[in-house]
Amino acid sequence: MISLKSPREIEAMRKSGAVLAGMHHMVRDLVKPGIDTWEIETRCREYIESHGAVPLQIGFEGFKYATTISINDEVAHGLPRKGLKLKNGDLLKVDTVVGLDGAVSDSAWSYAVGEVSPEVQQLMDVAKKSLYLGIDQAVIGNRIGDIGWAIQDYTENQHHYGDVRQYIGHGVGPTMHEDPQVPHYGKPGHGVRLQEGLVITIEPMINMGGWEVITDDTPEDGWTVRTADGSWSAQYEHTLAITKDGPKILTSQDPEFDAPYL
């Protein structure tokens, strides 16, 4: 069932999103060659809790951590690991979900560790732009397929990257995952019609190679999703509300860049 949020609920989610955006600002300043991924996990959890919020991923289907930390060919759901230090040129993805006074927000971001190659930088640029092209379509009267097609056309047809199919965006609030599903591929004019008050995530995962992925299946892991061909992957995600004034980003990190949507 799809639930529509009131202006009061959307404002509460914006406050939750502000905590999450602040955490990502902290991560941006923290990431550098030599940092341990466990330190990133620890600092993120401390940041969220120090702002009166809750890291909602802890305990979700048995997950133990406040963040997922995915590196290079890891697409999503990577585990923070003690002793695993980032290297110059790595591509890091950090994702988490925050609850504040019952309001939920969800956001992932990609980070260059030190100096990345031109190929990795281009992947990051395309993945980020695809997020905002999807957001451009998140207006009243459009359909879910319009969002997916904007992302797929840009990443696959124009740049020949792999647009991951198995993991998609979704409705959010008051729980982490709600209807509708929001694929990052699709057909224009198809799917659920967007209505005022709908709050969704858009979170494209874009691979240098093919779109296929595999999941680690070991007693120690069982979560980490990787590209099937070993190519590197980038992801960017915002939580946003559909409003009469257009899409409103609730996890904005950059008011100047996101200004058209605020």
Secondary structure, DSSP 8 states (H G I E B T S, - for coil): -B----HHHHHHHHHHHHHHHHHHHHHHHH--TT-BHHHHHHHHHHHHHHTT-EETTTTGGG---S-EEEETTEEE-----TT-B--TT-EEEEEEEEEETTEEEEEEEEEE-SS--HHHHHHHHHHHHHHHHHHHT-STT-BHHHHHHHHHIIIIIIT--EE-SSS-EEE-SSSSSEEEEE-SS--TT-S-B--TT-EEEE--EEESS-S-EEE--STT-S--EEETT---EEE--EEEEEETTEEEESS-S-TTTTGGG-
